[in-house]
């Protein structure tokens, strides 16, 4: 039997608690944004995923070594308190990604410490919050992340993200968004870092109920399946390292017995 994918949904949990945003967040996301993301993944993946939640206000931001040891795919949503994320936690997450853990970085998580470290760029972009309609077009329709989603996905009102988006060229570009005000944006991008897979997906501003959108939930569920280690349940999550490799020893029959190729 295949082991379920162990998913940890990480949320900043700031807007849910701030005096300015608390009432609106309670209306849009009564269980928090992290709760809505976790519910959507559970709803669509069922028993094939085991989903838990961690938040920044917990000890070690909820991402202790033990939690990461039990995580195959981590989703990351942050916005207002990127600078407050402890560098030691970022180090742990970074090593886990290099060792094979999948990472889904969502919306304003583009400016998180972990995403900027993995990308090696500023990850800056253009933005405007004016309630634009967003059309999310698949430009890689055979990719598994696009399975079961329409062309395009329509978000009736959302924050605008626009180019230039300062990221390295994606290994795979999955989605491009077009906004009613004319801007476009590379809204779904994939990379490999070490043994791990990274997916950035831009929809999800806290002022809009985007994570209840059925097609956004489908993209996130598909992305979990794509980002999970290929051998879930047996992956060792050891990051690649320099190896002092001895030369193979040959005899007349080929490589000598007991010496690996």
C-alpha distance (Angstrom), angle and dihedral (degrees) to the residues before:
residue distance angle dihedral
X1 . . .
X2 3.81 . .
X3 3.79 113.6 .
X4 3.82 115.8 -118.9
X5 3.78 116.5 -103.9
X6 3.80 108.3 -103.0
X7 3.81 106.9 -134.9
X8 3.79 125.3 -173.0
X9 3.81 114.5 -165.7
X10 3.81 108.5 -155.1
X11 3.79 121.6 -161.8
X12 3.77 133.8 -179.1
X13 3.84 89.4 -139.0
X14 3.80 92.0 -160.4
X15 3.80 104.0 118.3
X16 3.80 90.5 46.0
X17 3.81 88.9 62.0
X18 3.80 105.1 30.7
X19 3.80 116.5 108.5
X20 3.80 92.4 -128.4
X21 3.81 96.4 50.4
X22 3.81 104.9 27.3
X23 3.82 98.8 95.9
X24 3.80 95.5 46.8
X25 3.80 92.6 44.2
X26 3.79 91.2 50.6
X27 3.81 88.7 55.5
X28 3.81 96.4 45.8
X29 3.80 99.0 33.1
X30 3.82 111.8 16.8
X31 3.81 89.6 172.5
X32 3.79 93.5 42.6
X33 3.79 126.7 -100.0
X34 3.79 89.3 -83.3
X35 3.79 88.9 53.6
X36 3.80 92.2 52.7
X37 3.81 92.3 48.5
X38 3.81 91.4 48.4
X39 3.81 91.9 47.5
X40 3.80 92.4 51.0
X41 3.80 93.4 50.9
X42 3.82 91.8 46.7
X43 3.80 91.8 46.9
X44 3.80 93.4 54.5
X45 3.81 102.5 33.7
X46 3.78 99.0 37.4
X47 3.79 114.9 175.7
X48 3.80 91.9 -2.5
X49 3.82 89.1 76.5
X50 3.78 134.0 46.1
X51 3.80 106.5 -154.7
X52 3.80 128.0 -164.0
X53 3.81 133.7 168.8
X54 3.81 132.3 -129.5
X55 3.80 128.2 179.9
X56 3.77 136.4 -161.7
X57 3.81 94.3 -116.0
X58 3.82 91.9 63.0
X59 3.80 124.1 91.4
X60 3.82 108.9 -73.5
X61 3.83 84.7 5.3
X62 3.80 86.6 -74.6
X63 3.81 90.3 -70.0
X64 3.78 103.5 106.2
X65 3.78 120.6 159.7
X66 3.78 88.0 -100.4
X67 3.80 93.3 53.8
X68 3.81 92.7 47.7
X69 3.82 90.1 47.1
X70 3.81 86.1 59.8
X71 3.83 95.2 46.1
X72 3.81 126.2 95.5
X73 3.82 95.4 168.3
X74 3.82 127.1 22.1
X75 3.80 123.1 -163.9
X76 3.82 116.6 -157.2
X77 3.81 128.1 -158.7
X78 3.80 119.3 170.6
X79 3.79 136.1 146.9
X80 3.80 122.4 150.6
X81 3.81 103.8 32.2
X82 3.80 107.1 40.1
X83 3.81 91.3 130.5
X84 3.80 91.6 56.3
X85 3.81 94.2 61.2
X86 3.79 107.5 110.5
X87 3.80 114.3 -112.4
X88 3.80 90.6 -137.0
X89 3.81 90.2 59.8
X90 3.81 89.7 48.3
X91 3.82 89.0 51.9
X92 3.81 90.8 53.4
X93 3.79 93.7 48.2
X94 3.81 91.2 46.0
X95 3.81 92.8 53.1
X96 3.79 91.0 46.3
X97 3.82 91.2 53.1
X98 3.81 91.4 49.0
X99 3.78 87.3 50.5
X100 3.80 93.4 54.7
X101 3.81 110.7 -80.8
X102 3.80 114.1 138.5
X103 3.81 118.1 -124.5
X104 3.80 126.9 -158.3
X105 3.82 111.2 -167.5
X106 3.79 112.6 -163.7
X107 3.80 133.4 -155.5
X108 3.82 111.7 -53.9
X109 3.79 89.4 13.4
X110 3.81 82.7 92.7
X111 3.81 85.4 89.3
X112 3.80 95.9 47.8
X113 3.79 120.4 121.0
X114 3.79 92.5 -117.8
X115 3.81 95.4 51.4
X116 3.80 94.0 45.9
X117 3.79 90.0 48.9
X118 3.80 92.5 51.0
X119 3.80 92.8 45.4
X120 3.82 98.3 40.9
X121 3.83 92.0 -144.7
X122 3.82 137.0 91.8
X123 3.84 91.9 -97.9
X124 3.82 87.5 -149.4
X125 3.80 122.3 156.2
X126 3.80 144.3 167.4
X127 3.81 119.7 -89.4
X128 3.79 143.2 174.4
X129 3.78 129.2 175.6
X130 3.80 104.4 -144.5
X131 3.78 103.5 127.0
X132 3.80 96.8 -100.8
X133 3.79 122.3 177.5
X134 3.80 109.4 -111.7
X135 3.80 124.3 -152.5
X136 3.81 113.1 -164.7
X137 3.79 109.9 -156.1
X138 3.79 122.9 -164.2
X139 3.81 110.9 -132.7
X140 3.82 93.3 176.7
X141 3.82 103.7 45.7
X142 3.81 95.1 170.3
X143 3.81 92.3 58.3
X144 3.83 114.2 108.5
X145 3.81 92.2 -126.2
X146 3.82 89.0 66.3
X147 3.81 95.5 52.0
X148 3.79 113.0 130.9
X149 3.81 97.3 2.0
X150 3.82 123.7 120.4
X151 3.78 127.0 -115.9
X152 2.99 102.3 -91.8
X153 3.78 117.5 14.1
X154 3.82 106.2 -142.5
X155 3.80 122.9 -146.6
X156 3.78 107.1 -175.7
X157 3.83 96.0 -155.2
X158 3.78 128.3 15.0
X159 3.78 146.1 136.0
X160 3.80 113.6 -83.0
X161 3.80 119.7 -118.1
X162 3.80 114.8 -173.1
X163 3.78 144.4 176.2
X164 2.89 144.2 -52.7
X165 3.81 90.3 67.2
X166 3.82 105.9 178.1
X167 3.80 101.2 -141.0
X168 3.80 131.4 122.6
X169 3.79 113.2 -95.6
X170 3.82 106.0 -78.2
X171 3.78 118.7 -113.0
X172 3.80 84.0 -133.4
X173 3.79 127.5 12.7
X174 3.81 108.6 -150.9
X175 3.83 107.5 168.7
X176 3.79 138.3 21.9
X177 3.79 119.2 -167.4
X178 3.80 125.4 -147.2
X179 3.80 120.7 -163.3
X180 3.79 130.3 -150.9
X181 3.81 89.2 -117.8
X182 3.82 90.9 59.5
X183 3.80 105.0 -101.4
X184 3.79 124.3 127.1
X185 3.80 129.7 -155.8
X186 3.81 139.2 -172.7
X187 3.79 93.2 -118.3
X188 3.80 102.3 169.4
X189 3.82 119.9 42.2
X190 3.81 135.2 163.0
X191 3.79 131.7 -156.0
X192 3.77 137.8 168.5
X193 3.78 117.8 -134.2
X194 3.79 115.4 -175.7
X195 3.81 104.2 -45.5
X196 3.81 93.3 -26.9
X197 3.79 133.4 93.8
X198 3.81 122.1 -136.0
X199 3.81 125.8 -162.4
X200 3.80 123.4 -174.2
X201 3.82 116.4 -162.2
X202 3.79 118.6 178.8
X203 3.85 107.1 -159.0
X204 3.80 114.9 98.5
X205 3.81 116.8 83.7
X206 3.80 111.8 171.6
X207 3.81 93.4 -125.1
X208 3.81 93.4 64.2
X209 3.83 130.3 56.8
X210 3.81 92.3 -122.6
X211 3.81 97.1 139.9
X212 3.81 89.9 63.7
X213 3.83 90.1 58.6
X214 3.83 107.0 112.1
X215 3.80 95.0 -139.3
X216 3.81 93.2 48.0
X217 3.80 88.2 51.7
X218 3.80 89.0 51.2
X219 3.81 92.5 52.0
X220 3.80 91.1 51.2
X221 3.80 92.8 48.1
X222 3.80 90.6 48.5
X223 3.80 90.0 48.3
X224 3.81 91.2 53.6
X225 3.81 89.7 54.4
X226 3.82 91.1 47.6
X227 3.81 96.0 45.7
X228 3.81 97.4 46.2
X229 3.82 116.4 107.0
X230 3.78 111.8 -93.2
X231 3.80 91.9 -120.8
X232 3.80 101.0 42.7
X233 3.78 109.3 -170.4
X234 3.81 95.1 25.2
X235 3.83 104.0 49.7
X236 3.81 112.2 120.9
X237 3.85 96.0 -153.8
X238 3.80 92.2 -143.3
X239 3.80 111.7 154.1
X240 3.82 117.0 -126.7
X241 3.81 112.4 -91.2
X242 3.79 139.7 -174.3
X243 3.81 110.8 -87.6
X244 3.80 125.7 -160.3
X245 3.79 94.3 -140.1
X246 3.83 117.1 -161.4
X247 3.78 117.1 -139.4
X248 3.83 114.2 -101.1
X249 3.79 116.3 -107.4
X250 3.80 117.4 -127.5
X251 3.77 132.1 -159.5
X252 3.80 130.0 174.5
X253 3.77 91.5 -76.2
X254 3.79 94.5 49.7
X255 3.79 127.1 -101.8
X256 3.78 113.7 18.4
X257 3.78 118.1 -107.2
X258 3.82 114.5 -91.5
X259 3.81 93.6 23.6
X260 3.79 116.8 108.3
X261 3.79 120.7 -133.3
